């Protein structure tokens, strides 16, 4: 397979049989200096985030932001409703106090945190998306079953259809093939 | 296989001795591919006869009895129920608490057991979450219609309106509105997010165009990329933490509805804890009722093993024992307080002429029957466990009835006493919600991934990259 213009291709895809195999292959790919590559597995492989240097996921911060936003808003709403817009004395208690606002605000903190976690996860993963070049490959369907697939993107600076293919094969990758990109 | 696979004998030697090994999560494992086939088989196979036999009566209850009772009540008024002075909270609130309770065990199993790294939860987590989602739906319905004029439900939400009024945020009843709605939304989010990778599995396995389209849509383009998993796992942990908070919050707030009232029998600080544990106990009963038949009929005996059922039974026992302790405390404090009204109410729970049958059923089931779960033979006998699960649900229903009605019907002034009997509309609505719950559950089992496929795979020994022939914890062989 000659090396065509990289634009028509998404990348090179190789199959591995076990989590250990793909983890070791990923280490080698990283050490070889590749940057735009990813692994596709039926479940999260332990240690892969370290190999890929993914760092800490930002989802937690999105969730915190959602929770804090809701907490502050509900507390503010209660202040507005019961102390500002329609002040009403109930049992001689102050119009606004922390204990009375805490429970609804805390409940809505959970709501905001949960919605934030889901939106953060989808947003950071750039989901939902209608199409992905890999989803067009027949063999890629096995990535949700029992195969572990490593893909090196054609946009990687070091990408070379022949050399990269040789490297993947040397690492034990089976059925190394080019993935077309319709774009 | 990779170069990481080394000498099998060496690994066997390094593995812990047999008595220290944990039972494998899944029995008879033949690899990840086999597991994928096995776990998605039911959603893909032809619908079996038993499914129709259960579905038709459930669907009848859900689509005929349920709307009939619901609309008749909404159009006529709460007078069609047995609720009347002094028992203004009848079966509507009893069933509300019961349904919220059923929901709690699902969240506890899927969230709290995840945080405590109990691998066995992966096989039953999804089914427990589905139970949560559907039972919160049923629970949420009751407060919405027991207000009498359901078309004014929006008064409960803090929206600007032409009356210029706002809800009273000091009331636990108001907190309930927030709590139940949050519970519904968060448990659905959690359930749905957990299913995204499994929708991708079903998408990749689909053979017909329509299945492919539906599951592609639901999977939202999930590819299983390491970056996806990285964010997904973080979101999952966060959601688990938030759901665990909800387990302890929602029923506490329902308990606060009661204990802020002055009624003897309600006015006790133990109520929030009481309701949380009661909810969890009741939910474990429901889990047993759902899991035991489904694992057999869906051919999942290797996946949901007897050891998992045994663990659920143990958790039911623990929560049952806490409930028993709370019963003791309730009766003790009622006596120790010296309050004649408290003593009267608690005495009449067991020796009053009207509802003593329910009071003794409560003691008989929640205190006595639960003790059977101490015995390993009982926990291994699935038929018996199924019966105990049904009984726990009945016992907990009796408990809620005794708390709600048993405290209201004879309050402080004898001139104010009355009786409460549910009418056919009360009972019909309850049957309707049961039907709706089981109908939704059967649809879930049939069409959606009922076991978390990717989660189960991730706890298999061969999923651990550092021990290709068996994880350190299981010492299992491939």
Interface residues (C-beta under 8 A of the other chain):
Chain A: X16 X17 X18 X19 X20 X21 X22 X23 X24 X38 X39 X40 X41 X42 X43 X44 X45 X46 X47 X48 X49 X52 X54 X56 X57 X58 X59 X60 X63 X77 X78 X81 X82 X85 X86 X88 X90 X93 X100 X101 X103 X104 X106 X107 X108 X110 X111 X113 X114 X115 X117 X118 X120 X121 X122 X124 X125 X127 X128 X129 X130 X131 X132 X134 X135 X140 X141 X142 X143 X144 X145 X146 X172
Chain B: X1 X2 X3 X4 X5 X31 X32 X33 X36 X158 X164 X165 X166 X167 X168 X169 X170 X172 X174 X175 X178 X179 X181 X182 X185 X186 X189 X190 X192 X193 X197 X200 X201 X203 X204 X205 X220 X221 X222 X223 X224 X225 X226 X227 X228 X229 X230 X231 X232 X233 X234 X235 X238 X239 X242 X243 X245 X246 X249 X253 X454 X455 X457 X458 X462 X463 X464 X465 X466 X468
